[in-house]
Amino acid sequence: MNTFMIVLYLFKTIMTLLNILYWGMIIYFFMSWLPGARESKVGRMMQKVYEPILDPFRRVIPPLGMFDISSIAALIVFQFFIRGVNAIFYLIITNLM
């Protein structure tokens, strides 16, 4: 297997993991709208994954009444991060071709 194929496989794996994390964050965000969803077994498991990501945003962005927009800010920043990783891998892959 050549270097190009290894980098391409690594890129696809990392992008798949980042997309799973992104969609999980969206699901965790919507779970806050359902009473008791975050207290369920799945909710507690997701809390261990996503609360460390959301905590820095909550420290910077205070809640506006009953609305917590820090989750939206985290989703936007995470989307930029995904696009940045995509651009970096694109540059690496095009230089290997």
N, C-alpha and C positions, 0 to 999 in steps of 0.2 A: 504494500500500500504506500503510495507516495505522499509527500507532505501536503499537497493540495487536498487530497481526500481526507486526511486526518484533521486538517483545519476546518474543512467543510462539515465533517461529522461533529466536531467540537462546537462549531457555530450552531448547528441545528439543535444539538442537545441543550446548550445554554439558552437559546431562544425559546425552546419548548418549556424549560424550567421557569424562565422569567414570565412567560405568558400564563403558565399555571398559577404562579404566584400573583400575577396581576388580576386574573379572574377570581382567584380566591379572595383577594382583597375587596373586590367589588361585592362578592357574596357576603363577606364579613360586614361590609358597610350596610348592605340591605338587611342583614340579620338584626341590626339595631332597631329596625322599624317593627319587628315582630316581637310581641311580648314573650319573654322567657326563652327566646331562641339562643341567646348567647350563654344562657345558663345550662343548656343541654350539653351532652357529652361532646358532640361535634363542635358546638360553640366554644367550649372550654379548650378543646384541642386547637381550634383556629385562633383563639385568644393568645395562646403561647407563641404562635407564629407571627401574628400581625400586631399585637400590642407593642412589642419592642420597636417595630417600624413606625408606628403611629405616635408613640410617646414624644419624640423630639418635635413633631409638628404640633402636638397639643401644648407643649411648653411655650412655643413661639406664638401660636394663634389661639387666643382665648375663645371659648364658645360664645356665640351670639344668641343669648337667650337660651332657648331649648335646641338650637341648631349648632351642631359641631361641624364646622367647615374644614377642620384640620384633615379629615379623611379625604375630602375632595382635593385639598392641596397635596396630600400624599400621593393620590392617584395621578395627578398631573405631573408631579416631579418624577414618579416612577415611570410614567409613559415617556418622559424626556430621557430618562436613564436607559430604557429599552431602545429608544431610537439612537442614542449615542453608542450603545454596544453594537447595534446593527450597523451603524456607519463605520465603526472601527473594524469590524469583521469584514465588511465589504471592501474596505481599503486593503486589508491584509490579503483577502482572496483575489482581488484584481491584480495585486502585485505578484502573486504566486503564479498567475496564469501566463 
